[in-house]
């Protein structure tokens, strides 16, 4: 990408991020959409705009489908559609160009013994407690990472989940065993805010790293 294209792209990209925030999209959605635009810009080696025609997008998605999942394809398609509407103030006319197949899978159900075997394979206590919490509360990865001390209510036996999927708050039931495990784990670090504080030096006011939590599983 030459200097002129780079300047144009940087301006449009910054505008895109700003408008996504103003539209109230979650951080996860903004990260996914911005990644899709960066991927498109790298592929076409210029600032994505109305110069890209149907044949260009056919070539782009044909290449992308060879290396990425359908969920990524769908996310990139939505990212481009929003970019065209918010930044270029145009309709993206190729929404029907990419149609991810509808696939329904039956869930893999683990019995209690298999769950215990899995947790025993996790040797670091913070990851073991984290995975146990995710499982017993039935919450998402990021929801568990951002649990704070004040979210745990031992009296009413419930946990306050902040800004879950769809940026909605909700309460989940707190099992007695989970409450005891979290109490014992908190005594190992006594962080003033987080249930699962960061393990990295210099990042004491942030929760545990998301990537590390995923790798532990």
Backbone as a chain_set.jsonl record, in Angstrom:
{"seq": "XXXXXXXXXXXXXXXXXXXXXXXXXXXXXXXXXXXXXXXXXXXXXXXXXXXXXXXXXXXXXXXXXXXXXXXXXXXXXXXXXXXXXXXXXXXXXXXXXXXXXXXXXXXXXXXXXXXXXXXXXXXXXXXXXXXXXXXXXXXXXXXXXXXXXXXXXXXXXXXXXXXXXXXXXXXXXXXXXXXXXXXXXXXXXXXXXXXXXXXXXXXXXXXXXXXXXXXXX", "coords": {"N": [[0.851, -1.183, 0.0], [0.703, 2.106, -0.978], [1.922, 5.403, 0.077], [-0.125, 7.337, -0.091], [-2.45, 5.788, -0.182], [-2.209, 4.549, 2.268], [-2.506, 6.671, 4.111], [-5.159, 7.401, 3.578], [-6.451, 5.037, 4.25], [-5.814, 4.804, 6.995], [-7.197, 7.004, 8.035], [-9.883, 6.344, 7.42], [-10.112, 3.932, 8.781], [-9.752, 4.653, 11.475], [-12.01, 6.265, 11.741], [-13.976, 4.338, 11.387], [-13.66, 2.69, 13.677], [-14.315, 4.564, 15.643], [-17.002, 5.148, 15.021], [-18.201, 2.664, 15.362], [-18.01, 2.379, 18.11], [-19.683, 4.486, 18.885], [-22.05, 3.47, 17.972], [-22.622, 1.641, 19.847], [-21.573, -0.94, 19.942], [-20.172, -3.967, 21.28], [-16.935, -4.498, 22.851], [-15.771, -6.889, 21.982], [-17.104, -7.351, 19.546], [-16.313, -5.082, 18.106], [-13.558, -5.556, 17.976], [-13.561, -7.877, 16.374], [-14.807, -6.972, 13.989], [-13.069, -4.916, 13.199], [-10.776, -6.385, 12.746], [-11.57, -7.818, 10.513], [-11.727, -5.796, 8.548], [-9.073, -4.976, 8.455], [-7.971, -7.277, 7.439], [-9.125, -7.392, 4.882], [-8.058, -5.032, 3.759], [-5.339, -5.633, 3.717], [-5.35, -7.708, 1.889], [-6.266, -6.533, -0.556], [-4.443, -4.522, -0.794], [-4.837, -1.789, -0.656], [-6.772, 1.109, 0.285], [-9.858, 0.008, 1.411], [-12.716, 0.617, -0.488], [-15.302, 2.014, -2.604], [-14.123, 1.335, -4.983], [-13.684, -1.333, -5.061], [-15.147, -4.062, -6.595], [-17.775, -6.443, -7.436], [-16.489, -8.718, -8.48], [-14.012, -8.537, -7.226], [-14.675, -9.003, -4.545], [-15.67, -11.578, -4.781], [-13.334, -12.95, -5.409], [-11.87, -12.403, -3.097], [-13.356, -13.572, -0.933], [-13.415, -16.178, -1.837], [-10.752, -16.902, -1.587], [-10.456, -16.515, 1.139], [-12.084, -18.435, 2.298], [-10.653, -20.708, 2.081], [-8.866, -20.76, 4.129], [-10.016, -19.982, 6.526], [-12.636, -20.246, 9.009], [-16.232, -20.73, 8.647], [-17.564, -19.103, 10.423], [-15.813, -16.972, 10.736], [-15.834, -16.027, 8.115], [-18.473, -15.123, 7.908], [-18.452, -13.129, 9.88], [-16.558, -11.332, 8.803], [-17.907, -10.595, 6.499], [-20.072, -9.176, 7.605], [-18.634, -7.161, 8.849], [-17.58, -5.754, 6.669], [-19.941, -4.889, 5.463], [-20.923, -3.13, 7.427], [-18.835, -1.29, 7.467], [-19.036, -0.153, 4.925], [-21.506, 1.108, 5.188], [-21.226, 2.847, 7.447], [-18.766, 4.266, 7.184], [-18.262, 4.786, 4.393], [-20.761, 5.517, 3.725], [-22.562, 4.192, 2.073], [-24.578, 1.65, 0.5], [-23.744, -1.764, 0.805], [-23.716, -3.846, -1.769], [-23.441, -6.554, -2.0], [-24.294, -8.467, -0.204], [-25.586, -10.906, -0.406], [-23.721, -12.424, -1.597], [-22.118, -14.068, -0.076], [-23.017, -16.824, 1.715], [-23.109, -18.429, 4.523], [-23.282, -21.906, 5.322], [-26.066, -23.53, 6.943], [-25.571, -25.221, 9.794], [-26.159, -27.716, 12.122], [-25.062, -28.945, 15.089], [-24.903, -31.645, 17.405], [-24.395, -31.235, 20.882], [-21.34, -32.081, 22.635], [-21.467, -33.959, 25.417], [-20.085, -34.055, 28.578], [-19.54, -36.346, 31.173], [-19.608, -36.374, 34.815], [-17.236, -37.635, 35.808], [-15.493, -37.334, 33.652], [-15.244, -34.562, 33.552], [-13.941, -34.13, 35.997], [-11.542, -35.504, 35.486], [-10.506, -33.901, 33.473], [-10.078, -31.446, 34.835], [-8.17, -32.254, 36.659], [-5.986, -32.454, 35.074], [-5.114, -29.921, 34.77], [-2.643, -28.013, 36.04], [-1.973, -25.608, 37.287], [-3.23, -23.685, 39.854], [-4.843, -21.362, 39.577], [-5.885, -21.551, 37.001], [-7.225, -23.943, 37.154], [-9.225, -23.436, 39.082], [-10.512, -21.401, 37.722], [-11.538, -22.715, 35.37], [-13.202, -24.531, 36.618], [-15.052, -22.799, 37.742], [-16.195, -21.617, 35.441], [-17.447, -23.893, 34.419], [-19.223, -24.808, 36.502], [-20.846, -22.589, 36.981], [-21.852, -22.134, 34.506], [-21.122, -20.129, 32.669], [-19.684, -17.756, 30.308], [-16.361, -17.595, 28.852], [-15.108, -14.961, 28.968], [-16.84, -13.756, 30.747], [-16.337, -15.047, 33.154], [-13.66, -14.336, 33.526], [-13.831, -11.613, 34.101], [-15.051, -11.453, 36.543], [-15.746, -9.881, 39.616], [-15.01, -9.233, 43.087], [-17.242, -8.115, 44.41], [-19.27, -9.101, 42.89], [-19.957, -11.582, 43.746], [-22.303, -13.039, 45.704], [-22.71, -14.37, 48.645], [-24.793, -14.66, 50.456], [-27.309, -14.571, 49.148], [-26.781, -16.506, 47.375], [-25.987, -16.146, 44.64], [-24.576, -14.936, 41.529], [-23.521, -11.964, 40.031], [-23.526, -11.234, 36.729], [-21.919, -9.129, 34.579], [-22.654, -7.252, 31.698], [-22.933, -9.386, 29.712], [-23.451, -11.612, 26.929], [-24.743, -9.717, 24.26], [-24.527, -7.44, 25.713], [-25.903, -7.547, 28.133], [-26.878, -7.626, 31.548], [-27.072, -10.189, 34.087], [-28.201, -12.587, 36.558], [-26.753, -15.502, 37.993], [-27.093, -18.759, 39.458], [-25.324, -19.559, 42.423], [-23.546, -22.26, 43.286], [-22.989, -24.06, 46.375], [-20.516, -25.432, 46.65], [-18.951, -24.196, 44.697], [-18.853, -21.614, 45.704], [-17.344, -22.034, 48.056], [-14.935, -22.913, 46.939], [-14.135, -20.622, 45.501], [-13.833, -18.823, 47.604], [-11.653, -19.984, 49.008], [-9.717, -19.877, 47.007], [-9.487, -17.095, 46.596], [-8.239, -16.365, 48.95], [-5.627, -17.013, 48.425], [-4.532, -14.96, 46.993], [-5.767, -12.503, 47.561], [-6.665, -10.218, 46.152], [-7.888, -6.89, 45.701], [-9.953, -6.402, 43.991], [-10.379, -8.205, 41.719], [-11.564, -11.553, 41.049], [-10.084, -13.328, 39.554], [-7.196, -12.262, 39.191], [-4.686, -10.616, 37.114], [-1.754, -12.398, 36.098], [0.519, -11.334, 35.224], [3.433, -9.358, 35.622], [3.22, -5.951, 36.592], [0.652, -5.579, 35.687], [-1.459, -5.385, 37.534], [-3.985, -4.393, 37.947], [-5.772, -5.555, 36.283], [-7.757, -8.253, 34.881], [-7.043, -11.826, 34.64], [-5.15, -13.051, 31.833], [-6.801, -13.525, 28.733], [-5.986, -15.191, 26.595], [-4.189, -16.958, 27.836], [-5.871, -18.285, 29.568], [-7.487, -19.658, 27.76], [-5.576, -21.345, 26.588], [-4.971, -22.963, 28.719], [-7.107, -24.677, 28.868]], "CA": [[0.0, 0.0, 0.0], [1.548, 3.291, -1.056], [1.729, 6.392, 1.139], [-1.43, 7.973, -0.237], [-3.464, 4.811, 0.219], [-2.052, 4.317, 3.707], [-3.126, 7.803, 4.817], [-6.606, 7.291, 3.403], [-6.897, 3.88, 5.037], [-5.708, 5.13, 8.424], [-8.291, 7.917, 8.361], [-11.143, 5.603, 7.378], [-10.092, 2.901, 9.821], [-9.994, 5.341, 12.746], [-13.414, 6.678, 11.718], [-14.764, 3.114, 11.56], [-13.614, 2.321, 15.09], [-15.044, 5.587, 16.397], [-18.436, 5.016, 14.769], [-18.661, 1.421, 15.984], [-18.188, 2.688, 19.54], [-20.874, 5.332, 19.001], [-23.212, 2.628, 17.7], [-22.862, 0.819, 21.02], [-21.123, -2.32, 19.792], [-19.298, -4.44, 22.35], [-15.506, -4.524, 22.528], [-15.49, -8.101, 21.211], [-17.593, -7.143, 18.179], [-15.434, -4.091, 17.474], [-12.298, -6.248, 17.666], [-13.785, -8.792, 15.25], [-15.089, -6.2, 12.778], [-11.854, -4.2, 12.779], [-9.874, -7.4, 12.196], [-12.037, -8.123, 9.165], [-11.348, -4.708, 7.634], [-7.62, -5.046, 8.285], [-7.696, -8.425, 6.573], [-9.487, -6.991, 3.522], [-7.091, -4.024, 3.296], [-4.084, -6.324, 3.421], [-5.535, -8.513, 0.674], [-6.357, -5.702, -1.758], [-3.284, -3.635, -0.775], [-5.255, -0.393, -0.801], [-7.861, 1.438, 1.2], [-11.125, -0.55, 0.925], [-13.766, 1.584, -0.788], [-16.182, 1.659, -3.713], [-13.369, 0.832, -6.119], [-13.79, -2.787, -5.042], [-16.376, -4.495, -7.241], [-18.25, -7.788, -7.105], [-15.442, -9.701, -8.823], [-12.984, -8.453, -6.19], [-15.157, -9.685, -3.344], [-15.724, -13.008, -5.09], [-11.96, -13.461, -5.283], [-11.446, -12.288, -1.701], [-13.994, -14.584, -0.098], [-12.987, -17.497, -2.322], [-9.448, -17.15, -0.962], [-10.6, -16.546, 2.592], [-12.746, -19.663, 2.715], [-9.66, -21.777, 2.083], [-8.006, -20.689, 5.313], [-10.743, -19.554, 7.718], [-13.911, -20.902, 9.277], [-17.415, -20.022, 8.176], [-17.902, -18.056, 11.387], [-14.967, -15.828, 10.383], [-16.348, -15.508, 6.845], [-19.697, -14.374, 8.205], [-18.077, -11.933, 10.631], [-15.921, -10.404, 7.869], [-18.957, -10.062, 5.63], [-20.798, -8.161, 8.375], [-17.715, -6.043, 9.062], [-17.517, -4.983, 5.421], [-21.246, -4.251, 5.284], [-20.988, -1.991, 8.338], [-17.834, -0.322, 7.018], [-19.606, 0.554, 3.775], [-22.611, 1.95, 5.638], [-20.819, 3.862, 8.411], [-17.633, 5.08, 6.729], [-18.449, 5.227, 3.009], [-22.149, 5.966, 3.625], [-23.122, 3.522, 0.9], [-25.026, 0.28, 0.701], [-22.878, -2.813, 0.248], [-24.705, -4.553, -2.586], [-23.058, -7.939, -2.236], [-24.562, -9.201, 1.019], [-25.981, -12.273, -0.754], [-22.596, -13.108, -2.243], [-21.593, -15.056, 0.857], [-24.073, -17.408, 2.532], [-22.607, -19.558, 5.301], [-24.268, -22.992, 5.439], [-26.68, -23.744, 8.241], [-25.116, -26.51, 10.32], [-26.576, -27.947, 13.498], [-24.313, -30.022, 15.715], [-25.288, -32.036, 18.75], [-23.298, -30.914, 21.81], [-20.618, -33.156, 23.305], [-21.777, -33.887, 26.837], [-19.113, -34.748, 29.43], [-20.064, -36.775, 32.468], [-18.867, -35.798, 35.95], [-15.89, -38.202, 35.884], [-14.675, -36.73, 32.588], [-14.951, -33.199, 33.996], [-12.912, -34.233, 37.041], [-10.28, -35.88, 34.837], [-10.012, -32.714, 32.768], [-9.586, -30.471, 35.808], [-6.939, -32.78, 37.271], [-4.882, -32.252, 34.12], [-4.707, -28.514, 34.86], [-1.762, -28.05, 37.202], [-1.895, -24.313, 37.958], [-4.453, -23.556, 40.625], [-5.705, -20.292, 39.094], [-6.603, -22.038, 35.831], [-8.109, -25.012, 37.605], [-10.391, -22.79, 39.692], [-11.193, -20.657, 36.664], [-12.313, -23.642, 34.557], [-14.251, -25.071, 37.485], [-16.051, -21.741, 37.866], [-16.899, -21.55, 34.156], [-18.294, -25.083, 34.279], [-20.291, -24.915, 37.502], [-21.772, -21.456, 36.849], [-22.416, -22.12, 33.162], [-20.915, -18.798, 32.094], [-18.729, -17.692, 29.214], [-14.961, -17.383, 29.212], [-14.837, -13.578, 29.374], [-17.665, -13.435, 31.91], [-15.624, -15.532, 34.335], [-12.433, -13.561, 33.692], [-14.109, -10.276, 34.627], [-15.753, -11.502, 37.818], [-15.171, -9.102, 40.697], [-15.38, -9.695, 44.424], [-18.591, -7.659, 44.74], [-20.254, -9.829, 42.08], [-20.252, -12.851, 44.411], [-23.185, -12.818, 46.859], [-22.84, -15.628, 49.367], [-26.05, -14.715, 51.207], [-28.409, -14.92, 48.246], [-26.283, -17.611, 46.547], [-26.056, -15.813, 43.224], [-23.453, -14.19, 40.967], [-23.941, -10.914, 39.104], [-22.745, -11.211, 35.494], [-22.042, -7.807, 33.959], [-22.476, -7.087, 30.248], [-22.731, -10.659, 29.026], [-23.772, -11.56, 25.501], [-25.733, -8.689, 23.998], [-24.323, -6.369, 26.701], [-26.967, -7.659, 29.128], [-26.556, -8.152, 32.874], [-27.964, -11.242, 34.561], [-27.763, -13.308, 37.742], [-26.715, -16.959, 37.896], [-27.086, -19.417, 40.764], [-23.988, -19.853, 42.96], [-23.534, -23.492, 44.082], [-22.224, -23.971, 47.622], [-19.137, -25.884, 46.423], [-18.255, -23.149, 43.932], [-18.614, -20.509, 46.635], [-16.223, -22.401, 48.928], [-13.719, -22.937, 46.119], [-13.756, -19.234, 45.211], [-13.335, -18.24, 48.855], [-10.316, -20.518, 49.269], [-8.795, -19.363, 45.989], [-9.237, -15.67, 46.838], [-7.292, -16.261, 50.067], [-4.26, -17.218, 47.932], [-3.991, -13.729, 46.392], [-6.419, -11.384, 48.251], [-6.776, -9.022, 45.314], [-8.957, -6.03, 46.19], [-11.008, -6.219, 42.994], [-10.669, -9.31, 40.815], [-11.516, -12.945, 41.476], [-8.965, -13.913, 38.809], [-6.325, -11.147, 38.801], [-3.628, -10.892, 36.146], [-0.534, -13.033, 36.596], [1.649, -10.669, 34.592], [3.977, -8.228, 36.388], [2.869, -4.628, 36.1], [-0.742, -5.516, 35.244], [-2.162, -5.831, 38.727], [-5.353, -3.884, 37.997], [-6.505, -6.182, 35.188], [-7.991, -9.677, 35.129], [-6.147, -12.801, 34.033], [-5.087, -12.967, 30.377], [-7.76, -14.38, 28.063], [-5.282, -16.211, 25.827], [-3.635, -17.953, 28.749], [-6.997, -19.085, 30.062], [-7.879, -20.555, 26.683], [-4.531, -22.356, 26.42], [-5.026, -23.902, 29.824], [-8.099, -25.685, 28.528]], "C": [[0.887, 1.232, 0.0], [1.144, 4.315, 0.008], [0.347, 7.023, 1.088], [-2.548, 7.037, 0.235], [-3.411, 4.564, 1.726], [-2.71, 5.419, 4.517], [-4.651, 7.725, 4.74], [-7.168, 6.157, 4.254], [-6.875, 4.186, 6.533], [-6.855, 6.032, 8.874], [-9.619, 7.171, 8.425], [-11.23, 4.563, 8.492], [-10.376, 3.52, 11.192], [-11.458, 5.786, 12.847], [-14.318, 5.474, 11.973], [-14.811, 2.7, 13.026], [-14.441, 3.286, 15.932], [-16.553, 5.42, 16.234], [-19.002, 3.724, 15.348], [-18.9, 1.62, 17.478], [-19.468, 3.489, 19.738], [-22.154, 4.542, 18.751], [-23.491, 1.656, 18.84], [-22.45, -0.628, 20.893], [-20.162, -2.691, 20.916], [-17.847, -4.443, 21.888], [-15.159, -5.734, 21.668], [-15.925, -7.947, 19.758], [-16.715, -6.152, 17.432], [-14.103, -4.732, 17.094], [-12.461, -7.144, 16.442], [-14.006, -8.033, 13.945], [-13.833, -5.482, 12.276], [-10.843, -5.173, 12.192], [-10.265, -7.764, 10.764], [-11.649, -7.061, 8.157], [-9.835, -4.703, 7.41], [-7.246, -6.174, 7.325], [-7.994, -8.079, 5.11], [-8.48, -6.004, 2.957], [-5.761, -4.666, 2.935], [-4.186, -7.102, 2.119], [-5.518, -7.64, -0.58], [-5.225, -4.692, -1.872], [-3.647, -2.194, -1.117], [-6.385, -0.142, 0.181], [-9.177, 0.867, 0.66], [-12.162, 0.547, 0.706], [-14.533, 1.114, -2.008], [-15.434, 1.215, -4.969], [-13.4, -0.691, -6.188], [-15.158, -3.199, -5.591], [-16.7, -5.942, -6.864], [-17.184, -8.844, -7.362], [-14.327, -9.698, -7.777], [-13.424, -9.206, -4.941], [-15.309, -11.184, -3.567], [-14.348, -13.638, -4.922], [-11.509, -13.459, -3.831], [-12.043, -13.401, -0.844], [-13.653, -16.006, -0.558], [-11.637, -17.88, -1.723], [-9.59, -17.338, 0.542], [-11.187, -17.87, 3.071], [-11.789, -20.854, 2.728], [-8.873, -21.841, 3.382], [-8.755, -20.363, 6.606], [-12.088, -20.259, 7.823], [-15.064, -20.076, 8.731], [-17.825, -18.921, 9.143], [-17.09, -16.792, 11.114], [-15.442, -15.187, 9.085], [-17.576, -14.625, 7.096], [-19.38, -13.072, 8.928], [-17.441, -10.896, 9.712], [-16.943, -9.791, 6.924], [-19.722, -8.95, 6.352], [-19.93, -6.929, 8.625], [-17.657, -5.143, 7.842], [-18.82, -4.228, 5.2], [-21.365, -3.011, 6.17], [-19.992, -0.898, 7.94], [-18.386, 0.516, 5.862], [-20.691, 1.538, 4.237], [-22.132, 3.113, 6.505], [-19.761, 4.812, 7.868], [-17.87, 5.651, 5.331], [-19.85, 5.773, 2.763], [-22.798, 5.471, 2.336], [-23.66, 2.156, 1.3], [-24.003, -0.669, 0.094], [-23.796, -3.803, -0.461], [-24.448, -6.049, -2.716], [-23.304, -8.824, -1.014], [-24.92, -10.658, 0.74], [-24.865, -13.059, -1.437], [-22.076, -14.252, -1.378], [-22.715, -15.534, 1.76], [-23.537, -18.629, 3.27], [-23.674, -20.64, 5.423], [-24.823, -23.077, 6.853], [-26.338, -25.152, 8.718], [-25.536, -26.618, 11.774], [-25.858, -29.17, 14.052], [-24.92, -30.368, 17.067], [-24.131, -31.75, 19.691], [-22.636, -32.178, 22.347], [-20.819, -32.992, 24.806], [-20.755, -34.702, 27.624], [-19.772, -35.126, 30.745], [-19.148, -36.249, 33.564], [-17.442, -36.322, 36.034], [-14.964, -37.592, 34.839], [-14.313, -35.289, 32.937], [-13.837, -33.216, 35.038], [-11.557, -34.597, 36.449], [-9.656, -34.686, 34.119], [-9.391, -31.722, 33.745], [-8.297, -30.952, 36.475], [-5.729, -32.618, 36.36], [-4.378, -30.811, 34.123], [-3.92, -28.343, 36.155], [-1.656, -26.712, 37.938], [-3.25, -24.01, 38.582], [-5.389, -22.494, 40.071], [-6.511, -20.737, 37.87], [-7.589, -23.141, 36.209], [-9.394, -24.429, 38.205], [-11.202, -22.04, 38.642], [-12.091, -21.588, 35.842], [-13.459, -24.264, 35.358], [-15.394, -24.056, 37.628], [-16.872, -21.614, 36.589], [-17.901, -22.698, 34.037], [-19.484, -25.065, 35.245], [-21.285, -23.76, 37.443], [-22.431, -21.414, 35.471], [-22.28, -20.778, 32.482], [-19.826, -18.838, 31.037], [-17.326, -17.343, 29.724], [-14.718, -15.97, 29.746], [-15.653, -13.183, 30.601], [-16.988, -13.882, 33.204], [-14.368, -14.705, 34.589], [-12.69, -12.232, 34.393], [-14.943, -10.297, 35.911], [-14.997, -10.693, 38.878], [-15.707, -9.598, 42.037], [-16.826, -9.333, 44.746], [-19.682, -8.359, 43.927], [-20.71, -11.12, 42.76], [-21.062, -12.579, 45.678], [-23.439, -14.152, 47.553], [-24.157, -15.771, 50.102], [-27.216, -15.156, 50.321], [-28.041, -16.06, 47.31], [-26.485, -17.317, 45.05], [-24.855, -14.955, 42.831], [-23.991, -13.201, 39.943], [-22.992, -10.913, 37.909], [-22.99, -9.884, 34.798], [-21.781, -7.872, 32.458], [-22.085, -8.405, 29.586], [-23.061, -10.514, 27.558], [-24.909, -10.579, 25.265], [-25.667, -7.529, 24.961], [-25.424, -6.362, 27.765], [-26.42, -8.212, 30.436], [-27.521, -9.284, 33.215], [-27.391, -11.828, 35.851], [-27.753, -14.804, 37.442], [-26.616, -17.531, 39.309], [-25.651, -19.773, 41.165], [-24.059, -21.137, 43.807], [-22.641, -23.344, 45.313], [-20.761, -24.36, 47.399], [-18.326, -24.821, 45.678], [-17.922, -21.971, 44.834], [-17.421, -20.806, 47.544], [-14.898, -22.405, 48.163], [-13.229, -21.522, 45.843], [-13.228, -18.53, 46.459], [-11.901, -18.681, 49.132], [-9.299, -19.981, 48.265], [-8.473, -17.893, 46.238], [-8.23, -15.483, 47.973], [-5.846, -16.463, 49.626], [-3.667, -15.951, 47.325], [-4.556, -12.46, 47.045], [-6.41, -10.08, 47.444], [-7.998, -8.216, 45.749], [-10.138, -5.93, 45.222], [-11.392, -7.509, 42.283], [-10.68, -10.664, 41.526], [-10.32, -13.638, 40.823], [-8.05, -12.792, 38.317], [-5.241, -11.591, 37.822], [-2.41, -11.504, 36.82], [0.715, -12.336, 36.071], [2.131, -9.487, 35.434], [3.59, -6.895, 35.755], [1.44, -4.5, 35.619], [-1.666, -5.966, 36.375], [-3.61, -5.354, 38.788], [-6.19, -4.436, 36.847], [-6.756, -7.651, 35.515], [-6.975, -10.545, 34.405], [-6.24, -12.738, 32.507], [-6.014, -13.98, 29.723], [-7.075, -15.514, 27.299], [-4.73, -17.32, 26.69], [-4.722, -18.864, 29.296], [-7.462, -20.077, 29.007], [-6.867, -21.687, 26.516], [-4.571, -23.388, 27.533], [-6.027, -25.019, 29.553], [-7.574, -26.612, 27.432]], "O": [[1.732, 1.389, 0.881], [0.169, 4.129, 0.736], [-0.282, 7.22, 2.128], [-3.462, 7.445, 0.952], [-4.443, 4.39, 2.373], [-3.396, 5.143, 5.501], [-5.342, 7.959, 5.731], [-8.213, 6.294, 4.89], [-7.82, 3.857, 7.25], [-7.413, 5.849, 9.955], [-10.389, 7.343, 9.369], [-12.294, 4.346, 9.071], [-11.152, 2.971, 11.975], [-12.068, 5.693, 13.912], [-15.312, 5.581, 12.692], [-15.88, 2.396, 13.555], [-15.178, 2.869, 16.826], [-17.299, 5.539, 17.206], [-20.155, 3.691, 15.778], [-19.864, 1.101, 18.039], [-20.248, 3.208, 20.648], [-23.218, 4.9, 19.255], [-24.482, 0.928, 18.806], [-22.924, -1.471, 21.654], [-19.435, -1.845, 21.436], [-17.564, -4.398, 20.691], [-14.357, -5.632, 20.739], [-15.209, -8.359, 18.845], [-16.406, -6.355, 16.258], [-13.579, -4.477, 16.01], [-11.593, -7.166, 15.569], [-13.455, -8.407, 12.909], [-13.568, -5.447, 11.075], [-10.13, -4.833, 11.248], [-9.406, -7.988, 9.912], [-11.28, -7.384, 7.028], [-9.373, -4.451, 6.297], [-6.331, -6.043, 6.512], [-7.225, -8.423, 4.213], [-8.084, -6.122, 1.798], [-5.129, -4.28, 1.952], [-3.236, -7.153, 1.339], [-4.839, -7.964, -1.555], [-5.054, -4.069, -2.919], [-2.886, -1.478, -1.769], [-6.888, -1.065, 0.822], [-9.574, 1.214, -0.452], [-12.452, 1.319, 1.619], [-14.43, -0.047, -2.406], [-16.061, 0.762, -5.927], [-13.169, -1.273, -7.248], [-16.194, -2.741, -5.11], [-15.991, -6.571, -6.08], [-16.999, -9.756, -6.557], [-13.76, -10.749, -7.476], [-12.645, -9.955, -4.351], [-15.1, -11.974, -2.647], [-14.216, -14.726, -4.36], [-10.847, -14.393, -3.38], [-11.325, -14.088, -0.118], [-13.61, -16.928, 0.256], [-11.406, -19.043, -1.391], [-8.942, -18.194, 1.142], [-10.819, -18.364, 4.137], [-12.089, -21.89, 3.322], [-8.276, -22.87, 3.697], [-8.173, -20.463, 7.686], [-12.604, -20.797, 6.843], [-14.912, -18.9, 8.398], [-18.38, -17.906, 8.721], [-17.6, -15.679, 11.241], [-15.458, -13.962, 8.959], [-17.688, -13.524, 6.557], [-19.967, -12.032, 8.629], [-17.744, -9.708, 9.821], [-16.857, -8.61, 6.587], [-19.987, -7.899, 5.768], [-20.42, -5.8, 8.617], [-17.681, -3.918, 7.962], [-18.809, -3.065, 4.797], [-21.847, -1.969, 5.727], [-20.289, 0.29, 8.068], [-18.223, 1.736, 5.83], [-20.778, 2.659, 3.735], [-22.581, 4.244, 6.323], [-19.848, 6.024, 8.068], [-17.701, 6.849, 5.107], [-20.11, 6.407, 1.74], [-23.474, 6.21, 1.622], [-23.25, 1.582, 2.309], [-23.465, -0.418, -0.984], [-24.564, -4.516, 0.185], [-25.151, -6.739, -3.454], [-22.604, -9.816, -0.812], [-24.606, -11.543, 1.536], [-25.048, -14.219, -1.808], [-21.644, -15.282, -1.895], [-23.304, -14.74, 2.494], [-23.509, -19.731, 2.721], [-24.85, -20.326, 5.608], [-24.147, -22.745, 7.827], [-26.76, -26.144, 8.123], [-25.292, -25.707, 12.566], [-26.022, -30.284, 13.553], [-25.394, -29.49, 17.787], [-22.981, -32.0, 19.331], [-23.283, -33.214, 22.498], [-20.389, -31.999, 25.392], [-20.578, -35.894, 27.373], [-20.475, -34.321, 31.355], [-18.058, -35.746, 33.293], [-16.521, -35.551, 36.301], [-13.786, -37.36, 35.11], [-13.203, -34.842, 32.651], [-12.903, -32.417, 34.972], [-10.533, -34.056, 36.866], [-8.441, -34.488, 34.152], [-8.296, -31.214, 33.503], [-7.433, -30.144, 36.816], [-4.587, -32.643, 36.82], [-3.334, -30.515, 33.543], [-4.469, -28.511, 37.244], [-1.282, -26.693, 39.111], [-4.284, -24.073, 37.916], [-6.606, -22.685, 40.083], [-7.671, -20.356, 37.712], [-8.669, -23.24, 35.628], [-10.499, -24.865, 37.882], [-12.432, -22.047, 38.675], [-13.267, -21.29, 35.637], [-14.548, -24.49, 34.83], [-16.566, -24.432, 37.632], [-18.098, -21.516, 36.642], [-19.042, -22.508, 33.615], [-20.624, -25.284, 34.833], [-22.446, -23.929, 37.815], [-23.445, -20.741, 35.284], [-23.198, -20.326, 31.798], [-19.127, -19.841, 30.891], [-17.138, -16.872, 30.846], [-14.185, -15.8, 30.842], [-15.207, -12.366, 31.406], [-17.053, -13.191, 34.22], [-14.045, -14.404, 35.738], [-11.867, -11.775, 35.186], [-15.481, -9.267, 36.317], [-13.779, -10.805, 39.016], [-16.723, -10.291, 42.101], [-17.56, -10.155, 45.295], [-20.869, -8.23, 44.228], [-21.736, -11.688, 42.387], [-20.561, -11.958, 46.616], [-24.265, -14.953, 47.115], [-24.602, -16.891, 50.35], [-28.01, -16.014, 50.707], [-28.878, -16.531, 46.54], [-27.062, -18.113, 44.309], [-24.209, -14.335, 43.676], [-24.812, -13.552, 39.096], [-21.803, -10.627, 38.052], [-24.127, -9.549, 34.465], [-20.805, -8.474, 32.012], [-21.022, -8.51, 28.974], [-22.964, -9.421, 27.0], [-25.915, -10.599, 25.974], [-26.595, -6.726, 25.047], [-25.828, -5.301, 28.24], [-25.611, -9.14, 30.444], [-28.64, -9.338, 32.704], [-26.231, -11.589, 36.188], [-28.623, -15.313, 36.735], [-26.123, -16.878, 40.229], [-24.865, -20.234, 40.337], [-24.576, -21.106, 44.924], [-21.661, -22.599, 45.296], [-19.862, -23.689, 47.904], [-17.161, -24.58, 45.995], [-16.837, -21.397, 44.741], [-16.583, -19.935, 47.777], [-13.873, -21.958, 48.676], [-12.032, -21.252, 45.941], [-12.29, -17.737, 46.381], [-11.04, -17.861, 49.451], [-8.164, -19.669, 48.624], [-7.32, -17.481, 46.108], [-7.449, -14.532, 47.952], [-4.926, -16.123, 50.371], [-2.452, -15.855, 47.155], [-3.873, -11.437, 47.073], [-6.181, -8.997, 47.981], [-9.022, -8.788, 46.123], [-11.201, -5.43, 45.59], [-12.566, -7.876, 42.237], [-9.922, -10.897, 42.467], [-9.631, -14.435, 41.459], [-8.119, -12.41, 37.148], [-4.922, -12.775, 37.717], [-2.078, -11.174, 37.959], [1.835, -12.701, 36.429], [1.314, -8.698, 35.91], [3.629, -6.738, 34.534], [1.037, -3.422, 35.181], [-2.536, -6.817, 36.188], [-4.387, -5.859, 39.599], [-7.206, -3.845, 36.479], [-6.047, -8.233, 36.336], [-6.146, -10.044, 33.645], [-7.292, -12.407, 31.959], [-6.024, -15.152, 30.099], [-7.524, -16.659, 27.345], [-4.794, -18.492, 26.32], [-4.515, -20.066, 29.465], [-7.796, -21.216, 29.332], [-7.245, -22.844, 26.326], [-4.243, -24.555, 27.316], [-5.82, -26.163, 29.958], [-8.277, -27.531, 27.012]]}, "num_chains": 1, "name": "protein.A"}
